């Protein structure tokens, strides 16, 4: 553990959070010139896009790759904004459609689970929604390996989450919903345990088989959330009720419907999905590594 890293991280985060959306976009483009930050990410994103968009001509896929790297870098800066920005800095930088569904669930005392995905503005979208209902919305997270940096991140997330729960603490997370609160749940990344393989844009993707179990344990209204960032840096967030009879009793069917939705929704702005993540790291038995 190196406390100086956490102090530096906090200072950088607060500085980035003070920038306007256009300034964050310009900074993101500048960061792409740093090979140490981008060589590995470029390789991963290139492989993911080749797997998921084989129909694209090479020139179009290359253009999508470049747009993805710019967008994902902007999303990383937006994440710092979600953690460290003041309410006045965020005011007026998002439009939320369907907030009434979340408000109705809370008014009925049911609690709600807002299911999202790893588009690169997910953390900022969560901050906007929690600010809009004026109450914290807890989330499940993977803790950072450095406890000092994790403490800084947890304090930053406290601006909208209040509490964060380790991804294994399903009991504590579910108890929040049963107590009538709203929470965020984002289960679309690679799963190495309790895995089911379902199609994601035609590619078998290791997905958490317990999605349905988590949602059933939580109870409450299930909503789906997607967000896109426009050219000015403004977020457009959609909240809609989940499909009837979802989650189903079958883990694979539940996960497959969810990943189908992710694949459908990202088509409007595919560069804003987190393609720098090794989504296909865990492979079906006998299948070779793609990375």
Secondary structure, DSSP 8 states (H G I E B T S, - for coil): --HHHHHHHHHHHHHHHTS-HHHHHHHHHHHTT-HHHHHHHHHHHHHHHHHH-TTS-HHHHHHHHHHHHHHHHHHHHHHHHHHH--HHHHTTSEEEESHHHHHHHHHTT--EEEE---BTTHHHHHHHHHHHHTS--EEEE---SSHHHHHHHHHHHTTTTS-EEETT-HHHHHHHHHTT-EEEE---S--SSSEEEEEETTEEEEEETTHHHHHHHH-SEEEEEEEEE-TTS-EEEEEEE--TT-S-S-HHHHHHHHHHHHHHHGGGGGGGB-TTS-TT-S--TT-----
